Amino acid sequence: MAERYLITQGTVVEGAAVPELVKLKLDRDKKLASEKEEATKAKEAKQAENRKGLEAHTTEYEKEYESTSRELIRLRREAKVNGNFFVEPEAKLLFVVRIVGIIKISPKPRKVLQLLRLKQLHNGVFLKVNKPILNMLKLVQPYVTYGYPSLKTVRELVYKRGYGKVNKQRIPLSSNEIISEALGKEGIHGMEDMVHELYTAGPKFKQVSNFLWPFKLSSPKGGFICKRHGFCEQRGGDWGNREELINDLISKMN
């Protein structure tokens, strides 16, 4: 298949009479070959530059995560020494998983699930924690479970189950070029840029979330406890807010 796109290098015997059309063809092929070579070199240089930029960004992100973690540990210890209570910072990110199918769902919750892009059983999406989203989740509480994912969970989901929306098609994120082409104008060129933007709920969260196809998770190992009852009920169940315990469920479904 690739042979169809090869630019042939024509040769002419010295001293032979060359027709005008053949000369034009040789000149055209020579010009195309030089243009292709220049484009290849430019692309390789750009890829090398993006790779260096990604490495620098990744190092910065790791330092940021480490410093945030150390600061929280310091504040907890300080509160304990002084005999005070430490109030944990409010979560910025939610991961919502649909746990019920389409049978016997009234129109309003069905529409809300559609707006949240949870159109199939065991679909999952990242959402920002804000008042409109929390009000929408109240309407569909019995059909979803959600919580606050950790950095490890976000990274595993994006790397293992991450698919991008390219020309309305579900494309696996097999290389950073796919991300760079879709989100390069937003300054996002690789997987770690996406993970950072999602985990910190940054200014480009909306673009990254819309680019990512809803995650298609498997059934949890060992099954659910009881979908008819809430997670916070005394007898135990599945739907509702799990807070940090969503990480355990995602690890069973990922």
N, C-alpha and C positions, 0 to 999 in steps of 0.2 A: 504493500500500500504506500509506503514511504517513497518508493521509487518514482511514483507519479509526480512528486513534488521536488525531485532532485533537479538542480540546475546543471545541465550538461556543459562540459568545456569542449567546444568544438575545435578541431585543429585543421589547418589547411597545409597541403604540401607546398613547399617553397617553389616559387616560379610557376605554379599552376594558375590558370585563369579562374577567377572566382566570380560567380554570378552576383548581381547586385543584391538579390533577396537573401542569399547566403551571408553576404557581408553584414546586412542589417540584422540578421538573426544572431550572428556572432557578437556584434556590438551590444545587442540587447541582452544576451546571456552573460556577457562580461559585466555589464552594468548591474544586472540583477544579483550576480554572485557577490560583487563588492558591497552592494546595499545589504544583502543578507549577512555578510560577515560583520559589517559595522553594527547592524541591529543585534546580532548575537553577542558581540563584545559589550555593547551598551547594557543589554539585559543581564549579562553575567556580573558586570560592575554594580548594577543596581541591586541585584540579589545579594552580593557580598556586603554592600552598604547596609541593606536591611537586616542581614544576619548579625552584623556588628551592633546595629542599633538594638535589635532584640536581646542580644546578650547583655548589653548595658542596662536595658529596661528591666530584665529579669533580676539582675543583681540589685538594682534599686528597690524593686518590689520586695525581694527577700529581706533586705535591710529594714524596709518599712514594716513588714509583718513582724519581724523580730523585735523591733523597737516598741511596737504597739503591745505585743505580748509581754515584754519586760515591764512596761509602764503599768499594765494592769496588775501584774504580780506585785510590783512595788506598792501600789495603792492598796491592794488587799492586805499585805503585811502591815502597812502603816496603820490601817484601820483596826486590825487585830491588836496591835501593840497598844493603841490608844483606847481600846475598848469600845470602838464605834462599829456601826454597821456600814458595810460597803455596798452601795447600790451599783449593780452591773450596768454597763452602758446599754442603751436600747438597741435592739437589732435593726439593721437597715435592709436586710435581705430575707425574703421568704422563698421557700420551695414548696410548690403546691402539687399534689398528686391526686388524680381522679381515681376513686376506688369503686365506683358504681357505674353500670352500663346505662343504656338509654331507655330501658323499660320502666313505665309508670313514673316518668318525671314530668312535672307540670311545666307549662310553657315558659314561665318566668325564670326558674332555675336553669332550664335548658338553654335559654338565651344568654344568661350570665356565664355559663360554662363555655358557650361558643365564643363570647367576648374574651374570656380568659385563655382561649385557644386550647381548651381541654375537651377535644371532640371525641376522644376514644378512651376506653378503659386503660388504666395504668399510664396515661400520658402525664408528663410533668413539665412545669414551667417555672422560671425564676421571675419573681415579682418584687417591686419595691414596697417597703412598708410605709403606707400613707393612708389617710382617712378614706378616700374613695375605694381603694383596694380592700381595706378591712370591711367596709360596708358591703361590698360585693361578696366577700367570702362569707359574711353572715347569712346571705340569701342561699348559699349552696353548701352550708356546713355539713348536712348529712351525706353529701355526695363526695366530699374531698377530705383529705388529711394534709396538714401542712406544718411547717416548723422553720427553724432558723438553721440553715446548713453551715457547716464549718468550712474552712478553706480547703481541707483535704477532700471533703465531699464534692465541693464545687469543681475542683481540679479533676477528680476522677470522672465525674459526669461529663465534663466537656471533652476530656481526652478519649473516654471510652464510648460514649453515646452521642457525641456532638456531630450534628449534621447541619449544613448551611442551606439557606434558601437562595438559590441562584437561578434567575429566570423562572421563578415559580416552581423550581424542581428541587428535590431533596438530594443534596450532594454531600458525600462524606468528606470530612475535613482532613484529607490525606496530606495536605501540604499547606504551608503558610501563604503560598501565592494566592490560593482561593480567598483567604481572609483579606489579604492585602488588596486584591482587586475590588472586593465588595466594600471594605471598610477603611481602605487606605486614606481616603479623603478626611476621615475622622481621626486619623493618627493612630489607627490600630492595624498592626501588621503581622500579628502572630497569636498563638494560643495563650501565651502568658499575659499578653495585653488584654485579651478577652476575659481571662480568669480574674485579673485585677479589677477590671471595670465592673464585672458582675459582683464580686465579693465586697467591694467598697461602695457599690451602688453609685458609681461616678457619674459625671455629666453626660457621658455617651452611653449610659445604661440602656436607654430606649432603643438606640440603633443596634446595639449588640444583641439585645433580647429579641428584636424583630428579625434579625439575620439568622439567629439560631432556630432551627425547626424544633417544635415541642419534642421533648425527650420521650422515647418509647421504651418504657421499662418492662421488665419481666415480672411475673407473679412472685411475691416474696417467698423465700425458702421457709417451709414450715407453715405457710398460709397465714391468713389474717385471723384475728381472735374472734371478733363478731362485728360485722359491718353495720348491724342495726343499732348498735349502741356507741356512744361517744367515748373517746379515749379517756376523758376526765371523769367519767361516771364511776361509781363505786364498784360496780361489777366488772368494769373494763370493757373496752371496745376499740374501734378503729378510727371513726371520723372525728374531725376537730383538730385543735391545736396541740401539737406534741412538743413545741419549743425545740430544745436541743436534741430530744430523743428522735427527731426525724432522721438523724444521721444513721441510727441503727436500722431503721426501716429501709433507707436508700441502699445501705450496704447489702441488705438481703435481696433487693430488687435489681441492683446494678449488675 
